[in-house]
Amino acid sequence: MRLLVAVDAFGDEHIGALCDAAGGRAVCDRLSQDASAEEYRRAMAAAEVMVGWPEPDVLAASSLELLLLPSAGYEEYLIPELATKKGLVVCNAGGAYSEGVAEHCLAMMLALVRRLPRYIGAMPERSWQHLHRHGQLLGSTVCVIGLGTLGSAIARRCAALGMRVVGVRRNPDRPSPNVSEVVGPENLVHAVAGADHVVGALPGGAATAGLISRDVIAAMKPGAYFYNVGRGASADEEALIERLAGGSLAGAGLDVFAIEPLPDDSPLWSMENVIVTPHMAGYTDDYADELCKVFAANLAAHVAGEPPPNAIDLSGAAT
């Protein structure tokens, strides 16, 4: 088996683990993430399995059997040419980043209710001023929109802090530990209306684009906080900015945006009740190790002739 690895963060130990997952019969080639499209084409022509982010059109023209994407998101690969391509399985890295993103989300929640951005901003002036009106998470209600691996990790942490957790998922009958109430998307407006904190933890794709709509954002109660650590396209950013600017929402913690990088003229940059981070919530010191574990499990399943656990539906129907 020819294995092509185009992830610069992977070291020899990661390559060894992937070769072991392939039953010790893999020959590995390396490629820089920043290689040209032509270099990708040449390297992929000799490979059966790849770890990396090839351009969708390059992937469509290749003979790869298995692509292991080092990201949870895969929206750019939801194209007809790949949806109808025979003999190709694409897996994302769902789960590898979830714990880091969940901690990042909780960090933003705690920072906003304790008004830490204001205190940090006052440090250069050595201002010793109590802002008062500090909130707390204990006893509050959080609505987590999307209860996949990420949303479940957030729910677990919120429940541990004494929060009541309401969840929104496509199939509300599925078991959801740490969640007091689960509703379907048709009840999304009602679910956010009673929440002190609303968290977007949705995957990408057509099924979730704009799901956190203007009507949903309008339904959030005055004084509520909103966080998006899923996909920027899932939320109506313009409606969110309007409610934040009008003062009816207490704040927002955002790691994903409709356009990335976030444009320089976005009002979100200058709002004192908003935390902006550059789509980095999932990165931890050991993220490459976590990625490798996910890839090894999927590669081992592929070699055994079994469906890889992270295989995605390229038609977008499963999003």
Backbone hydrogen bonds, N-H to C=O, Kabsch-Sander energy under -0.5 kcal/mol:
donor,donor_aa,acceptor,acceptor_aa,energy
3,L,1,M,-0.6
3,L,27,V,-3.0
4,L,49,V,-2.7
5,V,3,L,-0.5
5,V,29,D,-2.7
6,A,4,L,-0.5
6,A,51,V,-3.5
10,F,7,V,-1.7
15,I,11,G,-2.1
16,G,12,D,-2.5
17,A,13,E,-1.8
18,L,14,H,-2.1
19,C,15,I,-2.4
20,D,16,G,-2.3
21,A,17,A,-2.0
22,A,18,L,-1.3
23,G,20,D,-1.9
24,G,19,C,-2.6
25,R,22,A,-0.7
27,V,1,M,-3.4
28,C,26,A,-0.5
29,D,3,L,-3.0
31,L,5,V,-2.2
35,A,32,S,-1.8
40,Y,36,S,-2.3
41,R,37,A,-2.5
42,R,38,E,-2.4
43,A,39,E,-2.3
44,M,40,Y,-2.9
45,A,41,R,-1.5
46,A,42,R,-0.6
46,A,43,A,-0.9
47,A,44,M,-1.1
48,E,2,R,-2.4
49,V,2,R,-2.0
50,M,66,L,-2.3
51,V,4,L,-2.8
52,G,50,M,-0.5
52,G,68,L,-1.6
59,L,55,E,-2.5
60,A,56,P,-2.4
61,A,57,D,-1.3
62,S,59,L,-1.3
65,E,48,E,-3.0
66,L,48,E,-1.8
67,L,89,V,-2.6
68,L,50,M,-3.1
69,L,67,L,-0.7
69,L,91,C,-3.2
77,Y,74,Y,-1.9
78,L,75,E,-1.8
79,I,77,Y,-1.8
82,L,79,I,-1.0
83,A,79,I,-2.4
84,T,80,P,-1.9
85,K,82,L,-0.9
88,L,85,K,-0.7
89,V,65,E,-2.0
91,C,67,L,-2.9
92,N,310,N,-1.7
93,A,71,S,-2.6
96,A,93,A,-2.3
97,Y,93,A,-0.5
99,E,95,G,-0.5
101,V,97,Y,-2.4
102,A,98,S,-2.7
103,E,99,E,-2.1
104,H,100,G,-2.2
105,C,101,V,-2.6
106,L,102,A,-2.2
107,A,103,E,-2.4
108,M,104,H,-2.1
109,M,105,C,-2.2
110,L,106,L,-2.7
111,A,107,A,-2.4
112,L,108,M,-2.3
113,V,109,M,-2.3
114,R,110,L,-1.9
115,R,112,L,-1.1
116,L,111,A,-2.7
119,Y,115,R,-1.6
120,I,116,L,-3.0
121,G,117,P,-2.2
122,A,118,R,-1.3
123,M,119,Y,-0.6
123,M,120,I,-1.0
125,E,122,A,-0.7
126,R,123,M,-1.9
127,S,122,A,-1.9
128,W,126,R,-0.5
129,Q,127,S,-0.9
135,G,113,V,-2.6
139,G,162,G,-2.2
140,S,137,L,-2.3
142,V,164,R,-2.8
143,C,197,H,-2.9
144,V,142,V,-0.6
144,V,166,V,-2.8
145,I,143,C,-0.7
145,I,199,V,-3.3
146,G,144,V,-0.9
146,G,168,V,-2.6
152,S,148,G,-2.5
153,A,149,T,-1.6
154,I,150,L,-2.1
155,A,151,G,-2.6
156,R,152,S,-2.2
157,R,153,A,-1.5
158,C,154,I,-2.5
159,A,155,A,-2.6
160,A,156,R,-1.6
161,L,157,R,-1.1
161,L,158,C,-0.6
162,G,159,A,-1.6
163,M,158,C,-2.1
164,R,140,S,-2.6
165,V,163,M,-0.5
166,V,142,V,-3.0
166,V,164,R,-0.5
167,G,181,E,-3.2
168,V,144,V,-2.2
169,R,183,V,-2.1
174,R,171,N,-1.6
179,V,176,S,-1.5
180,S,165,V,-2.3
180,S,178,N,-0.5
181,E,165,V,-1.2
183,V,167,G,-2.5
187,N,184,G,-2.2
188,L,185,P,-1.7
191,A,187,N,-2.2
192,V,188,L,-2.3
193,A,189,V,-1.5
194,G,190,H,-0.8
194,G,191,A,-0.5
195,A,192,V,-1.6
196,D,141,T,-2.1
197,H,141,T,-1.9
198,V,225,Y,-2.4
199,V,143,C,-3.0
200,G,227,Y,-3.1
201,A,145,I,-2.6
201,A,199,V,-0.7
208,T,205,G,-1.1
209,A,205,G,-1.2
210,G,233,A,-2.3
211,L,208,T,-2.1
212,I,234,S,-3.1
213,S,211,L,-1.8
217,I,213,S,-2.7
218,A,214,R,-2.4
219,A,215,D,-1.2
220,M,216,V,-0.6
220,M,217,I,-0.9
221,K,192,V,-0.6
223,G,248,S,-2.6
224,A,221,K,-1.9
224,A,248,S,-0.5
225,Y,196,D,-2.2
226,F,251,G,-1.9
227,Y,198,V,-2.5
228,N,253,G,-1.9
229,V,200,G,-2.5
230,G,200,G,-0.7
234,S,231,R,-1.6
235,A,232,G,-1.4
236,D,212,I,-2.3
237,E,235,A,-1.3
240,L,236,D,-2.0
241,I,237,E,-2.5
242,E,238,E,-2.0
243,R,239,A,-2.0
244,L,240,L,-2.3
245,A,241,I,-2.9
246,G,242,E,-2.0
247,G,244,L,-1.0
248,S,243,R,-1.2
249,L,243,R,-1.3
250,A,224,A,-2.2
251,G,224,A,-0.9
252,A,273,N,-1.9
253,G,226,F,-2.1
254,L,275,I,-3.1
255,D,228,N,-2.4
256,V,228,N,-0.9
266,S,263,P,-1.8
269,W,266,S,-1.4
270,S,267,P,-1.0
271,M,268,L,-0.9
272,E,270,S,-0.5
274,V,271,M,-1.6
275,I,252,A,-2.6
276,V,274,V,-0.6
277,T,254,L,-2.4
279,H,255,D,-1.0
279,H,277,T,-1.9
283,Y,280,M,-1.8
284,T,282,G,-0.6
287,Y,284,T,-1.6
290,E,286,D,-1.9
291,L,287,Y,-2.6
292,C,288,A,-2.3
293,K,289,D,-2.0
294,V,290,E,-1.9
295,F,291,L,-2.7
296,A,292,C,-2.9
297,A,293,K,-1.9
298,N,294,V,-1.9
299,L,295,F,-2.9
300,A,296,A,-2.5
301,A,297,A,-1.7
302,H,298,N,-2.1
303,V,299,L,-2.5
304,A,300,A,-1.8
305,G,302,H,-1.3
306,E,301,A,-3.0
311,A,308,P,-1.7
312,I,90,V,-2.6
314,L,312,I,-0.9
316,G,313,D,-2.2
319,T,316,G,-1.2
